[in-house]
Amino acid sequence: MRFSINIGMEFHAKTFDSIISHMKQSGEFWYIKDLEHRFIYMTDYAKYYSGLPKGYNPEGKLDSECPAHWSEIEDVIQANDKKVMERQQAIPTLMTFISGDKEKKINPFMAEVIPLIENGKSIGVVGRAKKMQIFSMYYVDNNVRHAKSPVDYPVNLFTDREFDVIFYVMQSLRNDDISRLLNISLEKVNERLQSIFNKTHTNTLGQVVEFCKDLGYDKYAPYEYINHRSYIPLIN
């Protein structure tokens, strides 16, 4: 049994137990679903940040059967899972979750939805996600707080529109995908990229990515794409 963790890297395991053991020890956001889109496993970290009630076990449940806000968009989630299994290719996906007991907070995660493969055949998906911060100092929407301490906020070098492009560049998206996701022309994407090159004194996208990671921009997601129903596959 094997499943891809990311491009050019694979994790091999003989049993589900060894896969789950690896996920538990990581202390990260992981989940596994079967061919019918039912949860097989979810780490405690993922249960907390995905907004599930304390002590709730999603094992054997569909998205729509889970008591969380994302149950309302099961069709979008399952359509993405199906593409991952059919193509046997990971799809980067921006997910947003609401968590917290007294004060609800919106938390964006940059995830990879990965095919779970046994003997060359897809038998489910694996999700692995990294918590992001919101690229906005502070705002409030629908009584849900979005906050960012200015202490470790990145250098105020880019406009929000430029950061929109940078975010997708750091996910290795092509310019035409960026154009589609931002609903702007390719010319506008290139215009913003040129401004980014000028500000960073770089000449290639690889150099831009390295520059932005050094300043911590890879820990952020654009605030205007974050809401309680966000589940955005970055590849069609």
Secondary structure, 3 states (H helix, E strand, C coil): CEEEEECCEEEECCCHHHHHHHHHHHCCEEEEEECCCCEEEECHHHHHHCCCCCCCCCCCCCHHHCCCHHHHHHHHHHHHHHHHHHHCCCEEEEEEEEECCCCCEEEEEEEEEEEEEECCEEEEEEEEEEECEEECCEEEECCEEEECCHHHCCCCCCCHHHHHHHHHHCCCCCHHHHHHHHCCCHHHHHHHHHHHHHHHCCCCHHHHHHHHHHCCHHHEEEHHHCCCCCEEECCC
